[in-house]
Amino acid sequence: MSQPAQWFRDEIFAGLARLLVLRLPSAPWEDEAEYTQQTWIEVLWEAPIGWEAERDTTRLRAAFARLARQAERWPAPRQLLDLLPDRPQQARLPKPPMSAARREQNRARLREMMSELGIQSTRRDS
């Protein structure tokens, strides 16, 4: 089990602090708050997510905000995971450029393979 990153600890601590202020039914007592925070940190860190500060800080904040709006009782860590937004899509790399010579080599190889397999093309080369 790897140690939770400091950014992750900070986000969970801040989110739980906001939930504690709401005084929801079944919330932990003040003397249990530290143990509650440590438990949430450990449970959430071990979730099969592969937490990354750049991609997940805003997601955790959004999930805690959703949880604060929706919760009628003190939540379990699973409820936070259920409210975690999807990660934004990363930009895709552009297709690598292909030279005209390489393109023609590929076409010739395809024609050769089709000929070996006895497949006739209905497509006209331009």
C-alpha positions in Angstrom: 0.0 0.0 0.0 1.6 3.3 -1.1 1.3 6.4 1.1 -1.3 8.9 0.0 0.1 12.0 -1.6 0.0 15.3 0.4 -2.3 17.0 -2.2 -4.7 14.1 -1.8 -4.6 14.3 2.0 -5.2 18.0 1.8 -8.3 17.7 -0.5 -9.9 15.0 1.6 -9.2 16.9 4.8 -10.8 20.1 3.3 -13.8 18.2 1.9 -14.5 16.5 5.2 -14.1 19.7 7.1 -16.8 21.3 5.0 -19.1 18.2 5.6 -18.5 18.4 9.3 -19.7 22.0 9.4 -23.0 20.8 8.0 -23.7 18.8 11.3 -25.4 16.0 9.4 -27.0 13.2 11.3 -24.5 10.4 12.2 -21.6 12.8 11.7 -18.5 11.8 13.8 -17.9 13.5 17.1 -15.2 16.1 17.2 -12.8 13.7 19.0 -13.4 11.2 16.2 -12.8 13.7 13.3 -9.1 12.9 12.9 -9.6 9.2 12.8 -12.5 9.7 10.4 -10.3 11.8 8.1 -7.5 9.2 8.2 -9.9 6.4 7.4 -11.4 8.3 4.4 -7.9 9.1 3.1 -6.8 5.4 3.3 -10.0 4.0 1.8 -10.2 6.5 -1.1 -6.5 6.3 -1.9 -6.8 2.6 -2.3 -9.7 2.9 -4.8 -8.7 1.7 -8.2 -8.3 5.1 -9.7 -4.6 6.0 -9.9 -5.0 9.4 -8.4 -3.2 12.3 -10.1 -3.1 15.9 -8.7 -3.4 17.6 -12.1 -6.4 15.5 -13.1 -8.2 14.8 -9.8 -8.0 17.8 -7.6 -11.0 19.5 -9.2 -12.8 16.2 -9.5 -12.5 15.7 -5.7 -13.7 19.2 -5.0 -16.7 18.8 -7.3 -17.6 15.4 -5.7 -17.4 16.9 -2.2 -19.6 19.9 -3.3 -22.2 17.4 -4.8 -22.1 15.4 -1.6 -22.6 18.4 0.5 -25.7 19.4 -1.6 -27.2 15.9 -1.6 -26.3 14.2 1.7 -29.0 14.0 4.4 -26.9 11.9 6.7 -23.1 11.5 7.2 -21.9 9.8 4.0 -19.5 6.8 3.4 -16.5 7.1 1.2 -18.3 5.1 -1.5 -20.8 7.9 -1.9 -18.0 10.3 -2.7 -16.7 7.9 -5.4 -20.1 7.6 -6.9 -20.3 11.4 -7.3 -16.8 11.8 -8.7 -17.0 13.4 -12.2 -15.3 11.7 -15.1 -11.8 12.8 -15.9 -11.6 15.2 -18.8 -10.4 13.7 -22.0 -6.8 14.3 -22.8 -5.9 15.9 -26.1 -5.1 13.3 -28.7 -1.9 13.4 -30.7 -2.3 14.3 -34.4 -1.7 11.6 -36.9 1.9 11.3 -37.9 2.6 12.6 -41.4 3.0 10.0 -44.2 5.0 10.8 -47.3 3.6 10.2 -50.7 6.3 7.6 -51.3 5.4 5.6 -48.1 1.7 5.8 -49.0 2.4 4.3 -52.4 4.5 1.6 -50.9 1.6 0.7 -48.6 -0.9 0.6 -51.5 1.5 -1.6 -53.5 1.8 -4.0 -50.5 -2.0 -4.1 -50.1 -2.5 -4.9 -53.8 0.2 -7.6 -53.5 -1.5 -9.2 -50.5 -4.9 -9.0 -52.1 -3.5 -10.7 -55.2 -1.9 -13.5 -53.1 -5.3 -14.1 -51.4 -7.2 -13.9 -54.7 -9.2 -10.9 -53.7 -10.3 -8.5 -56.5 -10.7 -4.9 -55.6 -13.7 -2.9 -56.9 -12.0 0.3 -56.0 -10.3 2.4 -58.7 -7.0 4.0 -57.8 -6.8 7.7 -58.7 
